[in-house]
Amino acid sequence: MKAFSKRKSLVAILAAALFCVAGLTGRASGTHADDFPLSKGTYWIYRGTVGYFDARTQKTVEMPVEWKTQVTTSVKRGNLRATVINGFPADLDWSDGNPERKDSLIVQEDEHKFYLINFDDAQNAMKEVQDPGKSLGDIVTEDDLILELPLAKGKKFGCDAATMQREDSEYCGMVDSVRDMSLNGVKGITHEQRTAYTIRYVTNPDDTQIDFVPGIGITAYEYHHHGTEADTELELVEFHLGENP
């Protein structure tokens, strides 16, 4: 599984693309066309902090941030759909809290497998998705898989068979826990009970953790480097559903 933070060392955990209208009710399990709402114009606003080491002052700095993630484009061919997301949360990793906004591409196969391609390759990958001569295998690899529905505690994805057998569960995306939550305080949604899945991806140099809520998407994002200070912590504060696909 390639990294959430632009295919750096982490090989990430999520960000899927589902270009169907999102229902705003929570579900405990199953695969549904609205599990990850990414119709054009859908956006999420997060607040949190970014921590980094300032070489000039030789001190660790923590900056408050507000960050918008938005769906801008979608194309579909057969059972494949490609979605462009501007400002994916991982853009903030290894930054001072004010990075250049980038486009990431999410390729969806049917309703349960989602692959993330970072901004360096997004433009070429979008062309390949639209090329009827290109298969899914020409566009993505197993390492690009960032989400595989349905989710359940202990489920692993985005790694090869040998890595899947590791007892420490490193270098795979893994559903670490499942819990009920209401998302009180998040603007734009109703606050009934929902199911939240905490997904972690741990490597030797860093770890990433996200909370994913069906019908809403990513509700929390964390990245922590184990060496030089590089930390991102975000919580969802506002959600708006875009137009119908």
N, C-alpha and C positions, 0 to 999 in steps of 0.2 A: 504494500500500500504506500503510495507516494505521500510526501509530507503535506500536512495542512498548510504549513507555512511555506508555500511556494516551492515544494519539493526540496527543502533543505534537508537536514538530517532527520526530521521527524516523520515523514511518511504518514500522513494524517488520518483523521478519523471522520470526517464528515463534511458534508455539504453536498447535498444531493440535488438533483434537479427533477422536478416533477411539474410539467406544465399543464396542470389541471386546476380547476377551481378548488380552493381549500375550504373545507368545512371547519368551523371553529370549535368543534367538540372534541374532547380527548377520547382516545381509545387505548385499550390495554395491549392489544396485539392484532395481528393480521396485516395484510397488505392492501392499501387503498390508494386510489388515484389522487387523494388529497392529503396524504401523509406529510409531504413536504411542499407547502404552497409556494410555487414559483411562477405564477402567471406574470406577464409583463406588467411592470409598475409596482409589483409587491416590494415592500421595503421593511427593514428592521432598524431600529435605532437602539444603540447600546451605550451604556456609560460604564466607566471603570477607570483603571489606571494602567500606565505603561512604566516599567522600571528599566533603567539602563545605566551603564557606567559612562560617566562624562570624562573623557580623556583629558580635557582641558583643566578641570578642577580636581581630577583624580578622586571623584566622589560618586556614589550611587545616587541617582536622581529618580524620583517618582513623580510622574505627571498625570493629572486628571485628564481624561479624554471623553469625548462624545463622538460616536462613529456611526455612519449610516451605510448599510449594505442594501443594494437595490438590484432587482432583476431588470435588465434592459432589452434583451433580445432573445428570440427563440426560433429554431428551425426544426422541422420534423421530416424524417424519411423512413418509411416503413415502421419498424418497431423501435427506431432510434429517435431520440430528441436531444438537441443540444441547446443549452441555456447559458447566456452570458450574465455573470453577476459582477457588478462593479463594487469594489470595496469589501471584499471578503475579509472577515475579522483577522485572518492571519497576515494581512497587509501590515498590521501594527507590530508584528513580531520584529525584534531587532531594530526598532525605530525609536525616535525621541518623542513619539506621540503625534507627529505630524508628517506621516510618510506620503509619498506620491500614491494616489489612488490607481489601482490596477484592475484589469478585467481578468476573471477566471472563467473557464469553460467547464460546465458540468454536462456529461453525456449520460443520458438515461437509456437503459435497455429495458423494454417492457415496463412493469410497474414496481420492480423490486431491486434492480442493480443500478448503482450510480457511480460514475467515475469522474474524478476531478483532474483537470489539466490546468496547470498554472499559466500565468500571463505570457511567459516566454514562448509557449507553444500554442496558445489559444487560437490565434488567427489561422494557422495552418490546419489545426484540428477541425475548426469550423468548416473549412473548405472540404476537408475529407468527409465530414458527416454528410455534406450535400452531394458528394460524388457517388452515384449509384454503383460505380465500379469498386468502391472501397467497402470492406467488411468491418465489423466491429473490431476484429483482431488486428486490422491494419491501423486502427486509430488509437486503441488503448491496450494496456496490459493488465494482468491481475494485480500488479502493484498499484495501479491507479484506482482500484476499487476503494471507495471511501464509505459506502453505506450499502448494506444488503438487508432488505426487509423480508419477513418481519423480524423485529428485534426481540431478544429474550436474554435474561441474565446469563452471563457466561459465554454468549455467542462470540465467535471470532470471525474476522474477515479481512481481506486485503493483504494476505500473505500466502506464501507457498505451503505445500503440504508438510515439509520438514519443519518450517518455522511454526506452523500451527501446533506441532507437538511439543514445543518448548514448555517446560513446567513453569517458568517465570512469566509466560505470556507476553514477553517483550517482542517488539517488532511486528505486532499484529494489532489491528483495532479490536478492542474487546469491550463488550457491554459489562461494565463493572458493577452497576447496581440499577435497580428499578424502584421508583417510589411514586406516590401520589402527591400532587401539588396543585395549587389554585392559581398561581401567577398573579396574586394580588398586587396591585400597583402598576401593572403593565397597561399602558394606555392603548385603546383600540381593540381590546378583546373582552369577552365575558369571563368571569372568574370562577366558573364551575371546576370541580375536581378534574384533573388531567393526569395522564401517566407520563412521567419523565424518565428517560433512559440516560444514564451517565456512561459515556463512552471514553475510554482512555487509550492512548497510544504512547508506550514508554520505550525509549531507546537508552543506550548508554549515555549520550550527551544531553538528552532533554526529554521532556514529557509534555503531552498535550491532553487536555480534557475538555469535553463539551457535554452540555445537557441538551438532549433532543426531545422535543415534545411533538407528537403527531398532530398535524393540523396547524402548527405554528412554525416549527423548524428549530433552529438553534436558539436556545434561550440563555445560555451561558457559554463562555469560551475562556480557556486558560492555556497559556503557554509558559513553560519555565525551563530555562537553560540551567544545567547543573554546574557550569563553570562561570565564565564571565557573565555579569548581570544582564539578563534579558528576560523580562517578565511581562506578560500581558494578561489582564484579568478584566473580563467584560460581563455585564448582566443586561438582559433585554429590558428596555423601559417603554418601548412603543412598537406596535406592529400594525401595518396597513396592507390589506389585500388588494392586489391590482386587478386588472381587467380579466375577463374570461379569455382562455387561450383560443 
